[in-house]
Amino acid sequence: MVDNMTGEQADHGIADAREADMKSLTKGLVPSDYVIIGGTGDLALRKILPALFWRYLDGQITADYRIAAASRHEISQTEYADKLRPFCGDAFTSGRASEDAWNAFLSIITMIKLDVASGDGSAALAEFVGERSDAERPVIFYLAIAPSLFGAATGMLKSSGLVTAQARLVVEKPLGHDGASSRAINAELAEIFDESQIYRIDHYLGKETVQNLMALRFANVIFETQWNNNHIDHVQITVAETVGVGDRAGYYNSYGAIRDMVQNHLLQLVCLVAMEPPSFFDADQVRDEKLRVLRAVRPVDAADIICGQYQEYAGELGQDSDTETYVAMKLAIDNWRWAGVPFFVRTGKKLSHRASEIVITFKQRPHDIFRRNGNDAIDSQPNRLIIRLQPSEGLRLQLISKQPGPGGMRLFPSELNLSFDDTFNERLPDAYERLLMDTARGNQTLFMRRDEVLAAWDIIDPVIDQLAGRRPELYRSGTMGPADNLLTRDGHHWIDPYDD
């Protein structure tokens, strides 16, 4: 039976979908308070407040919400608005924001002078929260400060009587320099807040395509039935940046690419590709499956690690350094689904492309019925699923098709392309926007649990130990890093990000 749909029916279907989408925007949300400790810092101005402004423009944050920007230095709301405005410029240039909307958003922001180390200003913060406190109103404390101050900040919140059942704590990476320091930081947090109240943010998990990866796998039979070592040859994950360390040189030199990117972002992407289907799309069930992947990662051999440093790095830093600005690794996951399937991950700065991609390469067909038709050249073109996380989020499925026209069965590589920019006309929310709304909903699905963080360090600590005293190979800026044989020795090659 063929299901025929008229244009009018299709329009009604789209309208119904949009209405349902609008309802989902506010589903599970109640008016909340956001208290940003470190509210005048770079993270708050560049990411957190612009994300909240966009959510205000979309109607998820209303006049019933409140935002407190807490800072060690006293600053007027006018000064703060002037500092913040440049980072919200895209909302104005897009035509979405007006001066009235901007002023209305500013009206829900309160400036609070607060020193978490000494506790000065805690009374003013307690008064702010207490003015609207009730048993149902979430209070979200976002620690946009250095991890070394987490203990002082949470202790101050407790002594001020602000750690209630509705209190939620958001913390940014880095959660430690190694496993031991991470355990110490997480223990400090656990002394004050219950695990169900702690939101460890990794903005990669808030990206539209990362979430679509779960939908792609678990909402579609076509891919999940192929998602194993019977059909997948290998997996590549690339997070490439064209910029250098810039004004983060001091921080970056003490962390490097392995701690800054692999321990969190890249391992989380490995988890999402490799995890088993949870019974339900539930925070703890999803995180249980990710944890199983981390615990199944085989200890990494020194021969399976490549480190590099772009040539200008020492000059930018002002001193010689063994810190890696590029790393590539081969990972193995010891379970039935992924046994024998290598996962290659790489990340670096000053590379030729800015892109984050996951490339799933499928195994070649077991028998080529077209070989006698003179199509030997396409033998080296396996099917690939390319998941673009940034920029220009989308999915590409590389296939083999027949070339149109007469002349026999002439095959050529082709591609199905789902570009989110082209398919969805409306602006895609930034990852921070989605994650901030999830904190108000009380949804921890896209946030890391304590045991996940520590399991990732259990993988990375031995890697760092193996690299002690090993000089990174220099590479030229504008390339894709130092030459390596991680893939070529297995008969593969890196799939570089495609140009838009």
N, C-alpha and C positions, 0 to 999 in steps of 0.2 A: 504494500500500500504506500503510495507516494503522498507526502504531506506538502500540500501547496499553500503558500502564504502570499496574500496580496500585499501591495505596497502600503495600503492603509493599516492592515494588521501588523505589518512590520513596524510602522511608525508608532502604533499603540504599544507594541512590545518594548520599543526603545524608551518611550515615555514612562512606562511602568517600571522599567529597570532604573531609570534616573530617579524616579520617586523613591524606589526602594533604597537606592544608593544614598540619597539625602537622609533617609531615616537611619541608615547604618552609620552615618557620620556622627550622630549624637547618641547612638545606642550605648547604654552602659555608662554614660557620662552624667555626673552631677557637678554642680558648681564647686570649684576647688580653689585652694590657695597654692600658688607656686612661690616658694621662698628660695631665691638663688643666692647662695653664699659664695661671694666672689662675683657679684653682679656687675661690676665695672670692668672685669677682666676680658681678655681676648675671646675666650670661649663663649662667655655670656653675650658679648656684643656681636660677634660674628655668626653664632649658631643658634643659641637658645632663644634670645629675644626676637630675632627675625622669624624663627619658626613659630613662636607664639603669636606674632603679629599676623602671619599668614593664616593661622588657625582662627584668629579673631575675624579676619576678612571672610573666611568660609563659614562662619557662624557656629563653629564648634566651641570657641571661647566667647562668652557673652559678658555683659556688664555685671553679672553676678559673680564672675571670677575675680580674683585679686592676685597681683604679682608684687612681691617684695624683692627689690634689688639691694642686697646687703653688702656693704663694702667697708673696708678699714678707714677709708678717707671720705670725709663729708663732701657731698656733691648735691647741687640743687637738681630738681627735676628738669629744669630748662637746660642745664649743662648736660645732663644725662641724655635728654632727647636729641641734643645736637651731636653727641657722640654716636648715638644709635642710628640716627637717620640715614647716614651713608650706607649702612649695611642692610637697610630695608628698601634701597633704591629700586630694585627690580619690581617690587610691588607697585610702585608709582609708575614706572616706565611701561609696565604691562597694562596700565589703565585700571587695575583692580582696586588700587588704594586711592582715597581722596583725602584732602586735608581734614575734613570732618571725621572720617574714620580714624585717621592718625591721632587726632586730638582725643577722640573717644577712647582709643587704645591707651594713650598716655594717662588717661584719667584713672585707669585701674592699676597703675604702677605706683608704688610707694617706695621712697628711698629710706633706707635704714643704715645708720652708721654702726658697724659691728666689728669688733676685733675678737676672733674666735680664740686666739691664744690667751688673752687676758680675761675674756668674758665681758669686756666693756660693750655696752649696747644690748646685752641679752635681755634686759628688762624691757627695752623698747620693742624687741622682736616678740617677746612673750605677750606684750600688750597688743601688738598688731594681730597675732594669731588669735588671742583670746576674744577680740572684739566680735568675731564671727564664728567662734568654735561651736561645734555641736557634734553629736555622735555620728552623723552621716557625712560631714564635710571633710573630704580628704585634704591633708596638708602635705605637700610634696617638697621636701628639702633637697635641693640640688646642690651638691658640693662641687662647684666649679673652681676648686682650689687644689693645691698640691696635695698628693696623698699623705705627705708627712704631717699635714694638719687635720687629717680625717679624725684621728683620735681626739684631739682637742675640740673639734667642731661637734662631734657626736656627744662628747662629755658635757659640753655646754648646753646642748639641746636637752639632755636628760636632766641636768641640774635646774634648768628653767621650766621643767614640767611640760615639755613639748613633745615628748615621746609617748604618744597616745596610740590607741588602737587604729586610728585613721591616719597616723603619720607614716609617710613613705620616704625612703632615702634613695637618691639617685647618685651614683658615683661613676666617675670616668676612669678610663685607663690612663696611665699604667698602674695596675694594681700589683705593685712590687717590681723589683729589679731581678728577682729570681724566685724560686719556689719558697725559700725560707722567709724572705721579706713579704711575699704575697700571703703566706699563712699568717704572719704577724698582723698585717693590715686587716685581713678578713676576720681575724680573731678579735681585733679592736671593735670592728663593726658589730660582730655577733654579741659582744658584751652589752650593747645598748639596744640593738634592733633585732627582731626576729628575722629569720631568713625570708619569710614571706613578705617582709616589708622592704627588702633591699633589692634595688634595681641596678644591676651592673650593666652599663650601657656600652654597646658596640654598634656604632652607627651603620656598619655594613649590614647588620641584620634588619635594619629598617628600610633598606633599599627595595624598591618595587620589584625588581627582577629577582632578588634573593627570595622574597616571599612567593613570587611566581614559580620559582623552582619547586617549592613544595606542592603548589597547585598542579604544576606540570607532571610531577611524579605521581602524586597520590589521588588526583582527580581524573586521571586519564589512564585507561588500560594500555593504550598503545605504547607508552614509554616504560611504565613500571614492569611490564612483562619482559622487556629487553634490558632492564637495569641490573645486570649482573655480569659475572666473569664468563658466562657462555657467549655473550654478545658484545661486551665492551672490551676494547683492546687496551686503552690507557686513558687517563684523565690529566688534563693540564689546567692549572689555575695561575693566571698572571695578574698581578697588580702593579702596573707600571706608571711612573710619574715622570714628567719632563722637567720638573723643578728640582732645585737642589735643597739643601737644608735651610738656607736663608737665615732668618733671625732665630731659628730653633737649634743653631749649631751646638750651643752648650748642652742642651737637653739631649740632642740626638747623639752626640759623641759618647755619652754615658750609656746609651741604650743600643743604638745600631738597628739595622733592618730586621734582625732576627727577633729581638725583644719588642721592637716597635710595631712590627707588622705580622710576622709569622705566628708568634705566640697567641695572638688574638684573631685578627681578621682572617688570615689564610687558613688557620686550623678550623675556624668556625665554618668557612666555606667548604672545607673538606668534609666536615660533619654533615652539612646539609646535603651534599652530594651522596654521601655514603650511608647515611642513617637508614635504619629499618622503618617501615611504616608504623607510626604509633597507633594504638587502638582508637584514640580520639585525638582531635586537634586541641590538646589541653597542655597548659604550660609545663607541668611536671612530666607528662608523658613524652612530649617532644624533647625535653632536656634529658630525660632518661636515655632516649635513643642516641642523642648526640654524645652523651657520656660513654656509652658502650663503644662508639667509634673511637674516641680518644684512647680508651683503655685497650683497644685492639691494635693501635699503631705500633708497629715493630720498632725497637730501638734503631736509630738511624746510624748507618756506617759513615765513618769519616770520608770514605771515597764517594759517598753519595751527597756530599755538600760542596757547593761552589760559592766562594765569597769574592766580592769585588768592591772596588772603591773608585769613584769617578776622579779623574786626574786633578781637578781643581779643588778637591775637598780640603786638603791640608792647607792650601792658601786661604780658603774661606774661613777655616777654623783658626788659622794663625799658629798652627803647630803641627808636628808630625803625629800621625794617629794610625792605629790598627783597626779602627772601627769600620765595619762593613756598611756600605751604602747599597749593596746589591747582594742578594742571596738566592740560590736555587738549590732545591732539595728533592730527593726522590724518597717518597714514603711508601710503605707497604702496610696494608691492613690485613691482619691475620684473622679472617673469619670466612665462612663458607661463601658468602656473596662475592667477596672481593679478592680472594686468594689468587695470586698471580697477576693481578691488575695493578700496575704501578701508578701512583699519583705523583705527578711532577708539579711542584709549586715554585714560583719565582716572584720576586719583588725587587724594585730598585728605584733609585732617583737618577735624574739627568739622563733618562732613556729617550729613545726616539719617538715613543708614543705615550700619550696619557690615556690609559684604558685599564679597566678591570674586566677580565673575561674568564669564563669557565668553558673549556673545550672538551667535549665528550667524543672520543674517536671510537667508532664501532669497528668490529672485526670485519675483514673482507668476506665477501660471499664465498661459500664453500665450493661452488663450482660456477665457472663463467661460461654460459651457453653462447655468448656472443664473440668468443675468442676468434672463431673462424671468419667472423665478419670484418676483420681488420681493426678491431677496437682495443688492441693490446695497450695503447697509451693510457687508457683510463684505469688500468689495474692499480695504479698508485693513488687512486682517488677514493678512499673509503667514505662512507657516510659519517658526517660529523654534526653534532648539535653544539652550536656556539651560543652561550648565554652571556650577553653583554650587560654588565652591571653599571658601568659608567664609561664615558658619557653616552648619550643616545641609547638609553636602555632598550633592550629588545632580545629577540630570539631568532636565530638563523639555523635552518636545517639544510645541510648540504647533501644533495642527492645526485644520482645519475639519471639523466633523462634522454629521450630521443631528440635529436636535432630536427626541427621542423623542415618540411620540404621533401622532395623526391630524392632518390639516391641511395635507397636502402636503409638499413638499420644503423644509422650513424649516431653514436652516443656522445654525450658531452656533460661536464659537471654543471649543475644548476643549483638553485637555492630557493627555499621558501623563507620569506623574510617577514617576521612580525616585529615591526618597529613601533614601539610604544608612542613615540612622538607623532608618527603618521596615523596610527590607529585611534589613539585617544587624543582628541583635539584639545581637551582641557589640560591645564598645567598639572604635571605630576608632583605631588608633595615631596618635599625634602625628607630624608630619613629621620631627621630630628623631629619633624612635625608629627610623624606617625608615632614615634617612640614616646614623645611627651604626652600625647593623648592616651597612649596605653598606660602610662603611669597614673593618669587620672582615672582610667577604667579599672585599675588594679589588675591588669593583664601582664603577666611576666613571661609570656611565651617567647618574645624576642629579646629577652635579657638573659645574661649568663648566670648560672647558679654557681655557688661557691665551689662545689666539687668539680664542675667543668673547668673553672679557672685553674684549680690546682692540678687537675689531670693534664691540662695543656702545659703547665710548667714542668711536669714530670717528663714530658717529651722533649722540651726545649733545654732544660738544664744540662743533660748529658751532651747535647749538641754544642752548647756554649763551652763546656769543659773540653771537648775535643778540639775546638778551634783556638784554645788559649795558646798564644804565641805564634799563631799562624798568620802570616802576612796576607791580606787580601790582594788579589790581582787588580792592577790598575786598568781602567777602561775609559775610552773616549766618551765624552758627553755626546748625546745624539745618536748613540748606538743602542742596541738592546742588551748591553752588558758584556762581560768578558766571555770569551769562547769557552764552551764547556762540552763535555762528552756524555753528560747524563742521559741524553736521549739517543744520541747517535750509536752508542754502544749497544743499545737495545733495538736498533733499526728504526728509530723515530727521529723527528726533528721538531723544534719549537714551532708552533703556529703563532706567528706574530699577530697582534691586534690589527683588525682591518681598518682602513681609512674610511671616514664618512664621506 
